[in-house]
Amino acid sequence: MANLLTKETQKNIAHRRRERKIIVVSGLVTLWLLTGLIFNLSLWFNLGAQRKILAANSSMLPAPAHNLAAINRLKDQITQLRGWGLDQVWSDHLLYLQSARPNSIKINQVVGLKTDNGATVRLALAGESASRQELVAFVDRLKREGVFKQVDLPVDYLLESANHQFIINLELVGRL
């Protein structure tokens, strides 16, 4: 069979075929990528909706074992406070401490003691302060406002502690 086309025309036809193949292949790859993107987006939105549902339902799950130990310890401490007597208004004093405490002072532990056959109730606050000045200002405020009969910050905590740890001893008055 004879070829009546010139060499230049044959090259142009071959070039156009290659262009068509490239266009078809790139179109198929683009279509494949768009389909994958659409499916992945729908999965992503579905996953987000399921996470919201799980987060809403997670409050109904039982607490993990390490939280149960903390809860039991807190219940024991509340039971111990109840045994100290109802003549003292603990919550008022603790709320006052929370409102008087600056943000730079962290109270890590509160310990209550009954002395003199239950006639006197003392609190010990253990914590950390960002600076000595803030701690001294906090103690001065507690002394000045007269919510507690006695406020005692041992000088040792002002002199030695590099990380500003402290223990403040407080003696409660009757009712606020």
C-alpha positions in Angstrom: 0.0 0.0 0.0 1.4 3.3 -1.1 1.6 6.2 1.2 0.6 9.4 -0.6 1.2 11.7 2.4 4.3 13.8 2.6 6.8 13.3 5.4 5.9 16.6 7.0 2.2 15.7 7.0 2.9 12.3 8.5 4.9 14.0 11.3 2.0 16.4 12.0 -0.5 13.5 12.2 1.8 11.6 14.5 2.2 14.7 16.7 -1.5 15.2 16.9 -2.1 11.6 17.9 0.5 12.0 20.7 -1.3 15.2 21.8 -4.7 13.5 21.8 -3.2 10.6 23.9 -1.7 13.0 26.4 -5.0 14.9 26.6 -7.0 11.7 27.1 -4.5 10.3 29.7 -4.3 13.7 31.6 -8.1 13.9 31.5 -8.5 10.4 33.0 -5.9 11.2 35.7 -7.7 14.4 36.5 -11.0 12.6 36.7 -9.5 9.9 38.9 -8.0 12.6 41.2 -11.3 14.5 41.4 -13.2 11.4 42.2 -10.8 10.5 45.0 -11.0 14.0 46.4 -14.8 13.9 46.5 -14.8 10.6 48.3 -12.1 11.7 50.7 -13.9 15.0 51.5 -17.1 13.1 52.2 -15.2 10.7 54.5 -13.6 13.7 56.2 -16.9 15.4 56.9 -18.4 12.1 58.1 -15.5 11.5 60.5 -15.9 15.0 61.9 -19.6 14.4 62.5 -18.8 11.1 64.2 -16.2 12.8 66.4 -18.8 15.3 67.6 -21.2 12.5 68.4 -18.5 10.6 70.3 -17.5 13.7 72.2 -21.1 14.3 73.3 -21.6 10.7 74.4 -18.2 10.4 76.1 -19.6 12.1 79.2 -21.8 9.0 79.8 -18.9 6.6 79.9 -17.6 5.5 83.3 -14.5 7.3 84.6 -11.1 5.6 84.1 -9.5 3.9 87.0 -7.0 6.6 87.8 -9.9 9.2 88.0 -11.8 6.8 90.3 -8.9 6.8 92.8 -8.8 10.6 92.8 -12.6 10.8 93.2 -12.4 8.4 96.2 -9.6 10.4 97.8 -11.7 13.5 97.4 -14.7 11.8 99.0 -12.6 10.7 101.9 -11.4 14.3 102.4 -14.9 15.7 102.3 -16.0 13.1 104.8 -13.1 14.1 107.1 -14.1 17.8 106.8 -17.7 16.9 107.8 -16.3 15.3 110.9 -14.7 18.5 112.0 -18.1 20.0 112.9 -20.6 22.3 111.3 -19.9 25.3 113.5 -17.3 26.6 111.0 -18.2 27.9 107.6 -15.4 26.3 105.6 -16.8 27.2 102.2 -17.0 31.0 103.0 -13.3 31.0 104.1 -12.2 29.0 101.1 -14.1 31.2 98.7 -12.6 34.2 100.3 -9.1 32.7 99.8 -9.8 32.0 96.2 -11.0 35.6 95.6 -8.1 37.2 97.5 -5.4 35.1 95.8 -3.6 36.7 92.9 -3.1 34.7 89.7 0.6 34.5 90.3 0.1 32.4 93.5 -0.9 28.7 93.2 -2.3 26.9 96.2 -1.5 23.2 95.8 -2.8 21.9 99.1 -5.2 23.0 101.9 -5.0 21.1 105.2 -7.4 21.7 108.1 -6.5 21.1 111.8 -8.8 21.2 114.9 -6.9 22.1 118.0 -7.8 22.9 121.6 -10.4 20.1 121.8 -12.1 21.5 118.7 -12.3 25.1 119.9 -9.8 26.4 117.3 -9.7 25.5 113.6 -6.5 26.2 111.6 -5.8 25.9 107.9 -2.5 25.4 106.3 -2.1 26.5 102.7 0.8 25.0 100.7 1.7 26.4 97.3 4.0 28.3 95.0 4.4 32.0 94.3 5.8 33.7 91.2 7.6 36.2 93.4 8.3 36.9 97.0 6.7 40.4 96.7 3.4 38.8 95.5 3.4 36.4 98.4 4.1 39.1 101.0 1.3 41.3 99.5 -1.1 38.3 99.7 -0.2 37.6 103.3 -0.5 41.3 104.2 -4.0 41.4 102.5 -5.1 38.4 104.6 -3.9 40.1 107.8 -5.3 43.5 107.0 -8.8 42.3 106.1 -9.3 40.4 109.3 -11.1 37.4 107.9 -8.7 35.2 109.9 -7.7 35.5 113.6 -4.1 34.8 112.8 -2.1 34.7 109.6 1.4 33.3 109.8 4.0 33.0 107.1 7.2 31.6 108.5 10.2 33.7 107.5 12.1 30.6 106.3 9.9 30.4 103.2 10.8 34.0 102.3 14.6 33.5 102.8 15.5 30.0 101.5 13.1 29.0 98.7 14.4 29.6 95.2 11.1 28.4 93.6 9.1 30.4 96.1 7.3 27.5 97.8 5.4 28.4 100.9 3.1 27.3 103.7 0.8 29.8 105.3 -0.9 29.0 108.6 -4.4 30.5 109.2 -6.7 30.5 112.2 -10.3 30.8 111.3 -12.8 33.1 113.0 -16.4 32.0 113.4 -18.5 33.1 110.5 -17.7 35.7 107.9 
